[in-house]
Amino acid sequence: MECKKCRGTGRIKDKDGTIHICYDCLLKGKMDQHEKNPKTAEDFRIKL
């Protein structure tokens, strides 16, 4: 079932334009703390 507040995105945009996480999804454990597509050092243009 999709969240009514964030529509499954995990983010809520307020009327003033600010964005914050959906606390309902966070409390229910529906948010993944890890990036689905992790970036490499090359993506950030970092020389190792």
Contacts in CASP RR format, 6 or more apart in sequence:
PFRMAT RR
TARGET T0000
AUTHOR 0000-0000-0000
METHOD contacts of the structure
MODEL  1
MECKKCRGTGRIKDKDGTIHICYDCLLKGKMDQHEKNPKTAEDFRIKL
2 8 0 8 1.000
3 10 0 8 1.000
3 22 0 8 1.000
3 24 0 8 1.000
3 25 0 8 1.000
3 30 0 8 1.000
5 12 0 8 1.000
5 22 0 8 1.000
5 24 0 8 1.000
5 25 0 8 1.000
6 12 0 8 1.000
6 22 0 8 1.000
6 24 0 8 1.000
6 25 0 8 1.000
8 22 0 8 1.000
8 25 0 8 1.000
8 30 0 8 1.000
9 22 0 8 1.000
10 21 0 8 1.000
10 22 0 8 1.000
10 25 0 8 1.000
10 30 0 8 1.000
10 31 0 8 1.000
11 19 0 8 1.000
11 20 0 8 1.000
11 21 0 8 1.000
11 22 0 8 1.000
12 19 0 8 1.000
12 20 0 8 1.000
12 21 0 8 1.000
12 22 0 8 1.000
13 19 0 8 1.000
14 20 0 8 1.000
21 31 0 8 1.000
22 31 0 8 1.000
25 31 0 8 1.000
41 47 0 8 1.000
41 48 0 8 1.000
END
